[in-house]
Amino acid sequence: MKNVESKQEVKVFAPATVANVICGYDILGFALDKPGDEVVMRRKETPGVQIVNIEGDDGLLPWEAEKNTVSASVQNYLAQIGQPDLGVEIELYKQMPIGSGLGSSAASTVAGLFAINQLLGEQLTQKELLPLALKGEELACGYPHADNVTPALLGGFTLIRSSDPLDVVHLPVPSELHCAVVFPHVDVPTRAAREMIRKNVPLKDAVKQWGNIAGLVSGLFMNDYNLIARSMEDVLIEPTRAILIPEFYEMRKIAMEVGALSFGISGSGPSVFSFARSPELAAEIAEAIKSHLKKNDIDCNTYISSVNTLGPKVL
């Protein structure tokens, strides 16, 4: 616990994330430079946590403090440090789409926790904030997934070695690695996508998946782009979830023909992502996919990013 002077107001950014990273279902994730969410938080004289403004959510998010992941996480933080009646007001600016597969709820949760921790003088470390972030994710999704909130909070590329007890490993990021993200404007509910996943898988498929995960992690450590590329295959989850994403296999074909190292689903979709060895190539991949979707009357958002190693930050 740090002893840093508290503030009266703070504005922070927390990043979007790509979870699963194709072969690492529920255990791998990385943070993006953009998009993300912003939170303005300030002290107030009257007790309690209050949301005073939400923008960019199309009216989808609750304003009640105990139901919104930002404010509920702040309440949990204040309870943990023994100041449950402290007065705090919150403004949330959603700068990323809800239901995109880019960790929208995780970004909001992390923004809230990082902001209150900054506001009160960093009374908890980033890792001490992680269990509180998991509570926020449980409120939003019904299950405390760590693969979005962990990279959003800690930055970089993370491996969830164990969920109980929680054991998080930071992985290195090769310097040339860039990401092209495309968010098609189609609806893929997270819970529905999760329910479609097979509960039992053949041993040979599990062995292949383990090999791919080990290969991807090894490739990151070794700066071996070819190993990264040939390891990014999902034989367990993607074949089922791809059914829910229009033009998925055509988008993958386009990405690989342009020169992507990989192509897969971000989180539960509908966003898809590719790794490339330069921002220029990542932009070319995104533009080619966008052009294809436009021909099929599907609008989309595109984002080009390196792996964000900082996580949340004060603006």
C-alpha positions in Angstrom: 0.0 0.0 0.0 1.4 3.4 -1.1 1.2 6.6 0.9 0.6 9.1 -1.9 -1.4 12.4 -1.6 -5.0 12.0 -2.7 -6.6 14.1 -5.4 -10.0 15.8 -5.8 -10.5 14.8 -9.4 -8.9 12.5 -11.9 -9.5 11.4 -15.5 -8.3 8.0 -16.7 -8.3 5.8 -19.8 -8.5 2.0 -19.7 -7.9 -0.1 -22.9 -9.9 -2.6 -24.9 -8.5 -6.1 -24.9 -8.4 -9.2 -27.1 -9.1 -12.3 -25.1 -8.5 -16.0 -25.9 -6.0 -15.0 -28.6 -7.3 -17.8 -30.8 -5.9 -20.9 -29.1 -5.8 -19.7 -25.5 -9.5 -19.9 -24.5 -10.0 -18.2 -21.1 -6.2 -18.0 -20.3 -4.7 -15.6 -22.8 -5.3 -11.9 -23.5 -3.6 -8.7 -24.5 -4.4 -5.0 -24.2 -4.9 -2.6 -27.2 -3.8 1.1 -27.5 -7.3 1.8 -28.8 -10.2 1.8 -28.4 -11.0 2.0 -24.7 -13.1 3.8 -22.1 -12.6 7.0 -20.1 -13.8 7.8 -16.6 -13.8 11.1 -14.8 -14.0 10.7 -11.0 -14.2 13.3 -8.3 -14.7 13.6 -4.5 -18.0 14.9 -3.2 -19.0 16.0 0.2 -22.1 13.8 0.6 -21.6 10.0 1.3 -21.9 7.4 -1.4 -21.0 6.5 -4.9 -23.0 8.2 -7.7 -22.9 8.1 -11.5 -23.7 11.6 -12.8 -23.1 11.0 -16.5 -22.8 8.2 -19.1 -22.1 8.8 -22.7 -21.5 6.5 -25.7 -23.5 3.6 -24.4 -26.7 4.1 -26.5 -28.7 4.0 -23.2 -27.7 0.4 -22.5 -25.9 0.8 -19.2 -27.6 1.1 -15.7 -27.1 4.3 -13.7 -27.7 2.6 -10.3 -24.4 2.4 -8.4 -24.7 -1.2 -7.4 -25.6 -2.4 -10.9 -23.0 -0.5 -13.1 -19.6 -2.2 -13.2 -17.7 1.1 -12.7 -19.6 2.3 -9.7 -20.0 -1.2 -8.1 -16.3 -1.8 -8.4 -15.6 1.6 -6.7 -18.0 0.5 -3.9 -16.1 -2.7 -3.5 -12.8 -0.8 -3.4 -14.0 1.6 -0.8 -15.3 -1.3 1.4 -11.9 -3.0 1.1 -9.9 0.0 2.3 -12.4 0.7 5.1 -14.0 3.9 3.7 -17.4 2.6 2.5 -19.2 6.0 3.0 -16.7 8.1 1.1 -18.4 10.5 -1.4 -17.5 9.9 -5.1 -19.2 10.9 -8.3 -18.4 9.3 -11.7 -18.7 10.2 -15.4 -18.3 7.3 -17.8 -17.4 7.9 -21.5 -17.7 4.7 -23.5 -15.3 5.0 -26.4 -15.7 1.4 -27.5 -18.7 -0.6 -28.6 -20.7 -2.7 -26.2 -21.0 -6.4 -27.1 -18.0 -6.2 -29.5 -15.9 -8.9 -28.1 -13.2 -6.3 -27.1 -13.7 -6.4 -23.3 -16.1 -3.5 -23.0 -17.2 -4.3 -19.4 -13.6 -5.0 -18.4 -12.4 -1.6 -19.7 -15.1 0.2 -17.7 -14.4 -1.8 -14.6 -10.7 -1.2 -14.8 -11.1 2.5 -15.5 -13.2 2.8 -12.4 -10.8 1.0 -10.2 -7.8 2.7 -11.5 -9.5 6.1 -11.1 -10.5 5.6 -7.5 -7.1 4.2 -6.7 -5.5 7.3 -8.2 -8.0 9.6 -6.5 -7.2 8.2 -3.1 -3.4 8.1 -3.5 -2.8 4.6 -4.8 -3.7 2.7 -1.6 -3.7 -0.6 -3.5 -1.2 -2.0 -6.0 -2.3 -2.9 -9.5 -2.2 -6.6 -8.6 -4.3 -5.9 -5.5 -6.9 -4.3 -7.7 -7.2 -7.5 -9.8 -9.6 -9.4 -7.5 -11.9 -6.4 -7.4 -11.8 -6.2 -11.2 -12.9 -9.8 -11.3 -15.9 -9.0 -9.2 -16.8 -6.3 -11.7 -16.5 -8.7 -14.6 -18.8 -11.2 -12.7 -21.4 -8.5 -12.3 -21.3 -7.7 -16.0 -21.0 -11.2 -17.4 -22.2 -13.6 -14.7 -18.7 -15.2 -14.4 -15.4 -13.6 -13.1 -13.4 -14.0 -16.4 -9.8 -12.9 -16.0 -8.7 -12.9 -19.6 -10.0 -9.4 -20.3 -9.6 -7.6 -17.0 -6.0 -8.8 -16.4 -4.4 -7.3 -19.5 -6.7 -4.2 -19.2 -5.4 -3.6 -15.7 -1.8 -4.8 -15.9 -1.2 -4.1 -19.6 0.7 -6.2 -22.1 0.2 -9.9 -23.0 -1.0 -12.0 -20.1 -1.4 -15.7 -19.3 -3.8 -16.8 -16.6 -1.9 -19.9 -15.4 -4.5 -20.6 -12.7 -7.9 -19.0 -11.8 -8.1 -20.6 -8.3 -5.8 -19.5 -6.8 -5.3 -16.6 -9.3 -1.8 -16.8 -10.9 -1.0 -14.4 -13.7 2.1 -14.4 -15.9 3.2 -11.5 -18.1 4.5 -12.6 -21.5 7.0 -10.6 -23.6 5.8 -8.9 -26.8 7.9 -8.9 -30.0 8.6 -5.4 -31.1 7.2 -5.7 -34.6 3.9 -7.3 -33.5 0.8 -5.2 -34.4 -2.9 -5.9 -34.4 -5.7 -5.3 -36.9 -9.1 -5.4 -35.3 -12.4 -5.4 -37.2 -15.7 -5.1 -35.4 -18.6 -6.1 -37.8 -21.9 -4.5 -36.8 -23.6 -7.8 -36.1 -24.9 -9.1 -32.8 -23.2 -12.0 -31.0 -24.3 -12.2 -27.3 -21.4 -13.3 -25.1 -23.5 -15.7 -23.1 -25.1 -17.3 -26.1 -21.7 -17.8 -27.7 -20.4 -19.3 -24.5 -23.3 -21.8 -24.3 -22.5 -23.1 -27.7 -19.1 -24.4 -26.7 -18.6 -28.2 -26.5 -18.4 -29.5 -23.0 -16.4 -32.6 -24.1 -13.6 -32.7 -26.7 -11.6 -35.6 -28.2 -8.2 -36.1 -26.6 -6.4 -35.6 -29.9 -8.0 -32.1 -30.3 -7.0 -31.2 -26.7 -3.4 -32.3 -27.4 -3.3 -30.2 -30.5 -4.6 -27.2 -28.7 -2.1 -27.6 -25.9 0.7 -27.7 -28.4 -0.6 -24.5 -30.1 -0.7 -22.6 -26.8 2.8 -23.8 -25.8 4.0 -22.8 -29.3 2.4 -19.3 -29.1 3.9 -18.6 -25.7 7.3 -19.9 -26.9 7.1 -17.8 -30.0 6.5 -14.7 -27.9 9.5 -15.4 -25.8 11.7 -16.3 -28.8 10.6 -13.4 -31.0 9.8 -16.2 -33.5 7.1 -14.8 -35.8 6.8 -18.0 -37.8 6.3 -20.1 -34.7 3.6 -17.5 -33.5 1.9 -17.8 -36.9 1.7 -21.5 -37.1 0.6 -21.9 -33.4 -2.4 -19.6 -33.7 -5.0 -22.2 -34.6 -8.1 -23.0 -32.5 -9.5 -26.5 -33.0 -11.8 -26.4 -30.0 -13.8 -23.1 -29.8 -13.5 -21.3 -33.1 -15.3 -23.9 -35.3 -18.4 -23.4 -33.2 -18.3 -19.7 -32.7 -17.4 -18.9 -36.3 -20.9 -19.9 -37.2 -22.3 -16.8 -35.5 -20.0 -14.4 -37.4 -21.1 -13.6 -41.0 -18.3 -13.9 -43.6 -15.9 -15.3 -41.0 -14.0 -17.7 -43.2 -13.9 -15.3 -46.1 -12.5 -12.6 -43.8 -9.8 -15.1 -42.7 -8.9 -15.9 -46.3 -8.6 -12.2 -47.1 -6.4 -11.5 -44.1 -4.0 -14.4 -44.8 -3.7 -13.5 -48.4 -2.8 -9.9 -47.5 0.0 -11.2 -45.3 -1.4 -11.6 -41.7 0.4 -13.9 -39.3 -3.0 -15.0 -37.9 -6.7 -14.5 -38.0 -9.3 -15.3 -35.3 -12.1 -14.2 -33.1 -11.6 -11.6 -30.4 -13.2 -12.8 -27.2 -16.6 -14.2 -28.1 -16.9 -12.0 -31.2 -18.1 -10.6 -33.4 -14.8 -8.7 -33.5 -12.0 -10.4 -35.3 -8.3 -9.7 -35.2 -5.1 -10.4 -37.1 -1.4 -10.1 -36.1 0.9 -8.5 -38.6 4.6 -7.4 -38.5 4.0 -3.7 -39.1 1.3 -1.1 -38.5 1.1 -0.5 -42.3 0.4 -4.2 -43.0 -2.1 -4.3 -40.2 -3.9 -1.3 -41.7 -3.9 -3.0 -45.1 -5.5 -6.1 -43.6 -8.2 -4.1 -41.9 -9.0 -2.1 -45.0 -9.3 -5.3 -47.1 -11.7 -6.9 -44.7 -13.7 -3.7 -44.4 -14.0 -3.5 -48.1 -15.3 -7.1 -48.3 -17.8 -6.5 -45.5 -19.1 -3.3 -47.3 -19.8 -5.3 -50.4 -21.9 -7.6 -48.3 -23.8 -4.7 -46.7 -22.1 -5.1 -43.3 -20.8 -1.9 -41.6 -17.8 -2.2 -39.3 -15.3 -0.4 -37.1 -11.5 -0.9 -37.6 -8.7 -0.4 -35.1 -4.9 -0.6 -35.7 -2.8 -1.1 -32.5 0.4 -2.3 -31.1 0.1 -4.4 -27.9 -0.5 -1.8 -25.1 2.1 -2.6 -22.4 1.0 0.2 -20.0 -2.7 -0.7 -19.3 -4.8 2.2 -17.8 -3.3 5.7 -17.5 -4.1 9.1 -16.2 -5.1 11.6 -18.9 
